[in-house]
Amino acid sequence: MSDLENNEAELNELLSAFIDDELSSEQQQRLAELITNDPAARTRYLDHCRMHAALSWEHGVLDTMGFPAPDNVVAVRSFTRVAQPLAIAAAIALILGLIWQSAVPSMQREAWLSGPTVGSVERSSGGELEVENLDIKLSPGAALRTGDYELKGGLVNLRFTNGVEVVVESPARFRLESSQLLVLHAGRLSANVPPAGKGFTVQTPSADVIDHGTEFGVEVTVGLGSEIHVFQGEVEVKSRTADEDTLRLFTDQATRVDEVAGSPAGIAVEPDRFLRSFDEPSANYAKRVRQLDPVLYFRMPPSNDGRTLTDRSGNGLHARIEAGSSERPLFASGRLGSAFQLGGPRSSTHAVVPEYPKATNNQLSVAAWVLAESRPRWASIAKNWGQGKIGQFHFGLADHTGELEIVVKGPKRGGARVRDTEPFPVGTWQHVAFVADGNTLRLYRNGREIGSASHKPIANPTIQSLGIGAKLIGNHPKRPGTPADFWHGRIDELALFNHALDADTIRELFETANPTQLVEAR
C-alpha cells in the first residue's frame, strides 16, 4: 500500500521547492527516497512535472524552442490546429526526460552519499569498483554504503564495520544491505569472518550462505547457480528456490545449489579457485630464497595498480605486466599466497623485466612454483630468448608435446638442452628449477633431478629483457617480433640467481613449501 496519504503534504512542499530550484541537499535526499520507494509518489511527481511544463508553454516560456515555420497561411491554420498540441506534448516529454535523466540521478547520488557507512574499500589491485548507475568510482579508503556495486576489473578487498573482510574478483555485481548482508548477483568472492561478524550472510539467487565463524568462498554463475566452498569453520546453506532442509558445511566441504531446481549437490572443495588475501604469508620458503641472494624474486602479491610484479630481491627490478586481452584478474590464489595468472595465447598476458642483471660467470639458476591449465605450444615460464636474437635461456614447455624443458644458449651456435620424459602435469602445482654450474645443466621437478647435459659458456645476450610467461621476440608470420609462447595458468615464487644452486638446496626449497612448513614464526 502507498504511503502517499501520510506524506502528501511533505511531497507537495518538496515538489514546489524542486520546480523553483530551491531544494536543499537534505530535501533532495528525501524527495529521491519518496519517488524511488513509492509508485504513487512517483506518479504524483511526474504529473506535477507535466503540469508545470504545460503551464510554461501556456505562458510563453517555451516559445523560444523554435518550431518549423509554415510556407503559407492555409498551412498556418492547419499546422496550428495539429502542431500546437503535438509541440506541447513534445516539450513536456523533453522536459520530463531531462528532469528524469539529470535531477533524479543527482538526488540518488546525494541519497547514497548521505547513507549509513557499512565499511570501506581496504585495498585494490587494478580494481574498478563503481556504485552502479551513479557514476561514483571508489578507491582505497572510500566509504562503503548500502547500495548496488559493480567491479569491472581487477580485485578489491572490502572491510566491514564488524571486522568482516571480503575479497571480490572481477567481473562481479553485488548489493550491500548492511555490514551483515551482502547480495552477490554475479561473480566470485571470499570472506574471512571474525567472531564479531558471526552471522554474516552472502545471499545469492539460489541460496543464503550464513556464517558461523569461518572462512569461505562463494561463486555465482548467472543462470547456473551458486557454489559455496568452506576453507575453515562452518556455514549454513539455505536454498532460496526449493523447500530443502538447511545444509551445514564444514572445513574442506563444498556444494553447488542450482538456480532453478534449488537442490544442493556435494562437490570437491577448490580453495585454489579463490584469492583469499592481498597479503603474502610470511613463509620459510621466502626466507630461504632471500638467503640465497637472488637477483630477481617475485612472490606475486597483488600490486596496487594491478600492472606490476614486485621484485622482493632487494634490487627493485619490478616487472611490467602486459595484460593483453585478459578478462580475468591478473592475480589469483598461488602456491604460497597469491600468483600471477595468465590466460595463454588467447589473452597474451605476460610480464617484462627490462635490463635485468644477466649471468656473466657461466652460472645461472631459476626456480618457481607453476600451475598449468593447459599446455600451449612452447609455453614460457621465464625466458631471455627471441627469434633471430641472442638470449641466455629458454625455460618452459617443449613444442606441442608439452614436456618441461630448459635450453641454455652457448656463445656461438647451439647450446645445452634438457627435457623431461613426460608431458607436464595439468591442474596441479609443480616446483620447477634448473641449474647451469659452468659445466653441467640440470633440470628439476618437485625437488628431483630429471635430466642433465654438459654445457659450454653461457652466451652474452643481445636481448636485454626477461619475459615472464612469454618469449618476448616471437616468429609469428603475420606479427614478427611480437611476444609469443604464452603460459596458460599461474606462476608463483619466481626467483633467478646468477650463481649455481646445488641439488640439496633445490630439494630443500621444494620440501620447505610443504603445507606444514609454510608459516615462519614472526
Secondary structure, DSSP 4 states (H G I P E B T S, - for coil): ---HHHHHHHHHHHHHHHHTT---HHHHHHHHHHHHH-HHHHHHHHHHHHHHHHHHHHTTTTGGG-PPPPSSHHHHHHHHHHHHHHHHHHHHHHHHHHIIIIIHHHHHHHHHHTSPEEEEEEEEEB--EEETTTTEEE-TTPEEESEEEEE-SSEEEEEETTS-EEEEEEEEEEEEEETTEEEEEEEEEEEE--GGGTT-EEE-SSEEEEESS-EEEEEEETTTEEEEEEEESEEEEEESSS--PPEEEETTEEEEEETTT--EEEE---GGGS---SSPPPBHHHHHHHHT--SEEE--PPPTTSSEEPB-SSS--PEEEE-TT--S-SEEE-SSSEEEEEEGGGT--EEEETTPPPP-SS-EEEEEEEEESS--TT-EEEEE-BTTS--SEEEEE-TTT-EEEEEEE-SSS-EEEEEEEEEPPSSSEEEEEEEE-SSEEEEEETTEEEEEEE--PPP--S---EEESSBSB-B-SSSBTS-B---EEEEEEEEEESSPPPHHHHHHHHHHTSGGG-BPP-
